[in-house]
Amino acid sequence: MPSPKAKNAGRRDGSPVLGSNFDFVSLTKPLNRSSPPHLLQRQGSDPTTARLRASESPSRRRGSGSSTGSASGQGPPEEDGIRLNPSLIGISLSSLLAIDLWLSKRLSVCAFEDASWGSARPLMKLIEVSGHGIPWLAGAAYSMYKSDSAAGQEVMLNLLMGLLLDIILVGAVKAVVRRRRPAHNQMDMFATFSVDRYSFPSGHATRAAMCGRFLLAHLVLAAPLRVLVLLWVGLVGLSRVLLGRHHVTDVLFGFWMGYCQYKLVEILWLSPQTLQGLLGLLA
Ligand SMILES: CC(C)=CCC/C(C)=C/CC/C(C)=C/COP(=O)(O)O
């Protein structure tokens, strides 16, 4: 009677099952004569092995009469086992992707006016505007201009630099990755660049995370306000998914990227001397 492991080792479509010992037995090691008979039988008939054999290049098939034992029905050559590891990573990634797509679709409850939480759409769009680049750029430039202390101007200049850096980095990643926005997204955002038709990462999430860190480090000291800042960052990220603008992973990666971008702003921090030089050039 076949063991339960051997029975469940391959799916109907022939894809291997994660965590099954049978995959490793059949694909990584040439089966020796001391193997149990049921494994010897599965070696020839299981769909995973059959698929691997079918995808072998002619040159590999020609070489299969070597001492590796393929031609003698003793299993695929050793290097097939080496190719299995990347496929495990691939399977894990596609599982994560499937969960991401499913979860993002389920959470997009404000994607349309007649969706289950459609009445909250205007509020979500308000949160969207609060994380848009234009109000942040305009606000930072205005505060820098209005600030009467060199320290205040310095902080605002660096926030401005961070915002510009964010636009460039997010644009670059979006252009390289080119992940499409969810199908249920309505493309009704204001003031977007052409790369904003892409989804990964969420520019709102990177900006919210970077600005949130910036505010906490330089501008907001009172504890209740610090909580509000964190709440706002979280709401901006959540609203991207609820509006159906983004997948969950776009927002999570965006948060991480924005967090790192703040570190970059600190490294590139423009000093008062640099500021004086820049203002001297402008005057
Ligand atoms: C002066 C000027 C044209 C500034 C552009 C400001 C800006 C960053 C616009 C893009 C904002 C936007 C809608 C980004 C997309 O965000 P996702 O969260 O949907 O990636």
The ligand as a MOL file (V3000), in Angstrom:
LIG
                    3D

  0  0  0     0  0            999 V3000
M  V30 BEGIN CTAB
M  V30 COUNTS 20 19 0 0 0
M  V30 BEGIN ATOM
M  V30 1 C 4.9960 69.8080 -8.8740 0
M  V30 2 C 4.5200 68.4230 -9.1210 0
M  V30 3 C 3.9600 68.1060 -10.4580 0
M  V30 4 C 4.6020 67.5420 -8.1700 0
M  V30 5 C 4.1780 66.1420 -8.2900 0
M  V30 6 C 3.8920 65.5960 -6.9650 0
M  V30 7 C 3.6630 64.1460 -6.9830 0
M  V30 8 C 4.6020 63.3510 -6.1720 0
M  V30 9 C 2.6900 63.5530 -7.6930 0
M  V30 10 C 2.3590 62.0900 -7.7080 0
M  V30 11 C 1.3820 61.7630 -6.6440 0
M  V30 12 C 0.7390 60.4400 -6.8330 0
M  V30 13 C -0.6740 60.3950 -7.1490 0
M  V30 14 C 1.4760 59.3100 -6.6870 0
M  V30 15 C 0.9170 57.9570 -6.7600 0
M  V30 16 O 0.8670 57.4390 -5.4750 0
M  V30 17 P 0.5630 55.9090 -5.2630 0
M  V30 18 O 0.4620 55.7020 -3.7670 0
M  V30 19 O -0.7320 55.6220 -5.9230 0
M  V30 20 O 1.7200 55.1570 -5.8350 0
M  V30 END ATOM
M  V30 BEGIN BOND
M  V30 1 1 1 2
M  V30 2 1 2 3
M  V30 3 2 2 4
M  V30 4 1 4 5
M  V30 5 1 5 6
M  V30 6 1 6 7
M  V30 7 1 7 8
M  V30 8 2 7 9
M  V30 9 1 9 10
M  V30 10 1 10 11
M  V30 11 1 11 12
M  V30 12 1 12 13
M  V30 13 2 12 14
M  V30 14 1 14 15
M  V30 15 1 15 16
M  V30 16 1 16 17
M  V30 17 2 17 18
M  V30 18 1 17 19
M  V30 19 1 17 20
M  V30 END BOND
M  V30 END CTAB
M  END
